[in-house]
Amino acid sequence: MSRIFKYDVVTLIEAIENKPCLWDKTADCFKDKIEKEKAWKDVCAFFEEDFLEKDKKEQHKIGEAIRGKWQNIRDSFVKSLKKKFGQATTKKYMYHDNLTFLLKVVQSDDTSGGSCQFSEVVPEWKP
């Protein structure tokens, strides 16, 4: 059974982009757990108007869905960057143009064949 993400993905990407503490590991706020939790709550509240009034279980469910979708989007983008030039032509990742802000924090290691990685793991949701 697949889960359907009921929110607009481009809007999610834009909301995350506006919260550097969620993606920019060069920003001072990136290491601030309290700031990150507030930012995730803000993102969730943006998509669910009554998010803060919901019980903790429902907040957790919404938060996990949004964070999980973000992690999937981000990981797919990074994976698309790993494709080598010599490979068969593939389509550009569908959200590539929306995610170019992540290029600042994606690390390339030319010594290992041009692999890219993103070091941040999305933590478990804590309402």
Buried (B, 14 or more C-beta within 10 A) or exposed (E): EEEEBEBEBEEBBEBBBEBBBBBBBEBEBBEEEEBBBBBBBBBBBBBBEEBEEBEEEBBBBBBBBBBBBBBEBBEBBBEBBEBEEEEEEEEEBBBBEBBEBBEEBBEEEEEEEEBBEBEBEBEEBEB
